[in-house]
Amino acid sequence: MGSRTPPYPSPVRPGRSLRTRLMLWSCLVQAALLLLLVTLFYLGARSLVHRQAVSQINHLAEQTARSLGNSLQSAQITGEMLLAPLGRQVFDVAQLHSLLGAAVLADPNVDGARIIIEPDRVPGLPDGYACHDMLQDGALEHACDSQLGTDHLQRDWYRQALRASGPWWSAPYANPRAEGRLFITYNMPLRLPGELLPAGVVSVDVPLAQLRHDLGQLPHTPKLRATLLAPDHHVVLSSAPEIKPGQALAQYLELRPDLAPLFDPRQPPPQVEDGFDHQASDGTRFLSRIAALEQHGWQLVLSADRDLMMADLRRVTHFAVGLGLLGVLAWLLLVRRHALRLLQPMETLTAAARRFSAGNFRQPLPASRHDDEVGEMTRAFESARRSILQQMDTIARMAGVRERSESEMRIAHGIQQGMLAPPPRLQADGFVLRSSTLLVPAREVGGDFHHITQLDRTTLCFVIGDVSGNGVPAALFMARVLTVLEAAMTHRRHPDCILAEAARLLAERNDACMFATVLCGVVDARTGLFELASAGHEAPLRRQANGRTRVLPLRSGPALGISATLAFPRAHGLLADGEYLLAYTDGITEAQCPQQRWFGLERLREAVSAQADDRQVCADVVQALQAFCAGHGNPDDLALLSVGRHLQWPPLQLRGKADAADLRALLDRLEAGLQQMGVAGDALLRARLVVDELFGNVLVHQRQLSQVTLDVTATLDDDGLALQVRDTALAFDPTSAPAPNLDAALGQRAIGGWGLHLVRSLCDHFEYQRRDGGNHVHLRLSPAGLCKE
């Protein structure tokens, strides 16, 4: 019985695995749906609850206003019952007493009544009438007074009642006869027929306790506030403890500024069906409604806390959210269970893909028994794995072939570079003839070439050429051309003759029909005379000592390899001190930048004019070309060759005695001689400092100076300024002196050795020898900045 292949462990981190993302996105989708449903449910239920709350508060306000209005209406009816017989001038005292008592006992909303008739206004009542009945602990108390009363408040109340044009309600007040209980009084002036001025007052007392009983029918909660306002905008009573009876509207709004818009005459009153939604100073949000009583001017302000109305909705919403979270958890467990079964083959395939990315293609994938997409992908991966193994074997074989080809090209490049002889340096009659070359093939090997050889002690011959095409064919033909030219140079001394013999030899067996353009020149170091001949090649540039650059006039013959019988015109010229010739191939002037512009002859002349050193001009031209091409490389081979003629200064030899005065004179002569040789600036100071330090060291440490001589030989060549410093003192090797510790503090540094360390740091080459009884130090300073132009 075969063993079952164990599943591969998932190489993916748990947070990035497909299983985790499937579970995560599934839960997120479920949570989003749940959130959407709960949000829609909450918004709909909130709108419904809000409408119900507005309807409920409107109903409560209307119901409470009707109850309060009924209580006030009952008191008004009682007052009108008392006033009716008086209007008929029925003034029987006994009947008035009975009427007062019946009015108080008959109306449960009235706890007191009063009739006052002024003296001398009604026949039969010369002293007037003033009686007041009031309920005290369920018993009726009757009090009469012939006088109108002496209390100031009572007099003001009475005078206000006489001046009133009609019935009016008083502000809440504390009645001392009723143990300070609060009352409001409904006052009606008594007018006799045919008289304008009132003859008295009829009033009915309504206890605020009765009105509070009507407010008590509202739900008992501090989050529901009701306030009754009289027609004169005074607070009659309120369920809020901070609102006191008798407060004016301004005082009431100071405590409840959030209700000010309800009483602002500049704003329209809120619609009954909408209510007034506002926020109190403590942050509580209220829904308020003003209900008008049947009595004109009376208003009931009812405010309900929104939290009270929304409490049930929040409880239902919390329950729905909790139930939904349980559903999401159950869904997560279900998805996890099925994800393990569905994604196990995919995880196995992922592990195989991870091995593929690491380069392990040798381990086969387990056979898939599924016919779904994962099974198809597994079989496709296995087929791709076998194909990749085959391709890897093919690539390995091709890489070996390519490596051998590249190796052969590198060898060919080395051979081609080895065929190019190093430029010689000739001296004659105080002049030096220097040459410099540079070859940059477009590929490993190319068709451009140059060659410089010495014909005799003072004569130099050079050729530079460009073979048609590039690559390996051009390199092979270049080798043949260069071999033929070298052979012609050995027994010909004029450039036209050299080219003519080379043309004859190259035309033979040239079945490939290849050709080469060649410039040949011969320069004499002693006289500066030069001869030039061209076989289809560009004329060279001549750079004068003053920086002017011009193209030499040169008539050209045909390229080599075309015909065996050719003639090449010869041009002559004189190369003065500080001048040089620059020959080049067409890869320089015909190079194109990314904007399809030619590098051209003028840019070449600018680069040559800017460089006076014939040894640096080839590198400067290539650098200018590369900057012009913006790093896109050179599409063609490049070859440059320069020949310069300069005056050669003879070596400067000086000798002096080992004393301070003679040393200063020797240094002055050294400085003057170096200035005549063209050494200036920093290089001159360095040379004087080095010689001064070495000879000064001899003067300090040598005991017997009478037999000591000091010698200096200065030579200026292409490699810089060479100084040979010799003294006949005791043996001393300056290279053996240890270097000072530059990192140590100044107080901890050793004395001595600083001068020799400075000399070694200023020189590019420092060598010491002890021979012939003297100390010989050979120094060399770099050529940069030595020569003046």
HELIX and SHEET records of a PDB file:
HELIX    1   1 PRO A   14  ARG A   16  5                                   3    
HELIX    2   2 LEU A   18  GLY A   87  1                                  70    
HELIX    3   3 VAL A   93  ALA A  106  1                                  14    
HELIX    4   4 HIS A  152  ARG A  163  1                                  12    
HELIX    5   5 PRO A  176  ALA A  178  5                                   3    
HELIX    6   6 LEU A  208  LEU A  215  1                                   8    
HELIX    7   7 LEU A  249  LEU A  255  1                                   7    
HELIX    8   8 PRO A  257  PHE A  263  5                                   7    
HELIX    9   9 ARG A  306  SER A  357  1                                  52    
HELIX   10  10 GLU A  373  MET A  419  1                                  47    
HELIX   11  11 GLY A  471  HIS A  491  1                                  21    
HELIX   12  12 PRO A  495  ALA A  507  1                                  13    
HELIX   13  13 ASP A  586  THR A  589  1                                   4    
HELIX   14  14 GLY A  600  SER A  609  1                                  10    
HELIX   15  15 VAL A  617  PHE A  628  1                                  12    
HELIX   16  16 ALA A  660  MET A  677  1                                  18    
HELIX   17  17 ASP A  682  HIS A  701  1                                  20    
HELIX   18  18 PRO A  734  SER A  736  5                                   3    
HELIX   19  19 LEU A  746  GLN A  748  5                                   3    
HELIX   20  20 TRP A  754  LEU A  762  1                                   9    
SHEET    1   A 6 ALA A 139  CYS A 144  0                                        
SHEET    2   A 6 TYR A 129  GLN A 136 -1                                        
SHEET    3   A 6 GLY A 112  ILE A 117 -1                                        
SHEET    4   A 6 GLY A 200  PRO A 207 -1                                        
SHEET    5   A 6 ARG A 181  LEU A 190 -1                                        
SHEET    6   A 6 TRP A 168  TRP A 169 -1                                        
SHEET    1   B 6 ALA A 139  CYS A 144  0                                        
SHEET    2   B 6 TYR A 129  GLN A 136 -1                                        
SHEET    3   B 6 GLY A 112  ILE A 117 -1                                        
SHEET    4   B 6 GLY A 200  PRO A 207 -1                                        
SHEET    5   B 6 ARG A 181  LEU A 190 -1                                        
SHEET    6   B 6 TYR A 173  ASN A 175 -1                                        
SHEET    1   C 5 VAL A 235  SER A 238  0                                        
SHEET    2   C 5 LEU A 224  LEU A 229 -1                                        
SHEET    3   C 5 GLN A 299  ASP A 305 -1                                        
SHEET    4   C 5 ARG A 285  ALA A 292 -1                                        
SHEET    5   C 5 PHE A 276  GLN A 279 -1                                        
SHEET    1   D 6 LEU A 426  ALA A 428  0                                        
SHEET    2   D 6 PHE A 431  VAL A 440 -1                                        
SHEET    3   D 6 LEU A 638  LEU A 647 -1                                        
SHEET    4   D 6 GLU A 579  TYR A 584 -1                                        
SHEET    5   D 6 LEU A 541  ARG A 543 -1                                        
SHEET    6   D 6 THR A 549  VAL A 551 -1                                        
SHEET    1   E 5 ASP A 448  GLN A 454  0                                        
SHEET    2   E 5 THR A 459  VAL A 467 -1                                        
SHEET    3   E 5 ALA A 516  ASP A 524 -1                                        
SHEET    4   E 5 LEU A 529  ALA A 535 -1                                        
SHEET    5   E 5 SER A 556  GLY A 557  1                                        
SHEET    1   F 5 ASP A 448  GLN A 454  0                                        
SHEET    2   F 5 THR A 459  VAL A 467 -1                                        
SHEET    3   F 5 ALA A 516  ASP A 524 -1                                        
SHEET    4   F 5 LEU A 529  ALA A 535 -1                                        
SHEET    5   F 5 ARG A 570  LEU A 574 -1                                        
SHEET    1   G 5 LEU A 652  LYS A 657  0                                        
SHEET    2   G 5 THR A 709  ASP A 717 -1                                        
SHEET    3   G 5 GLY A 720  ASP A 727 -1                                        
SHEET    4   G 5 GLY A 774  LEU A 781 -1                                        
SHEET    5   G 5 HIS A 765  ARG A 771 -1                                        
END                                                                             
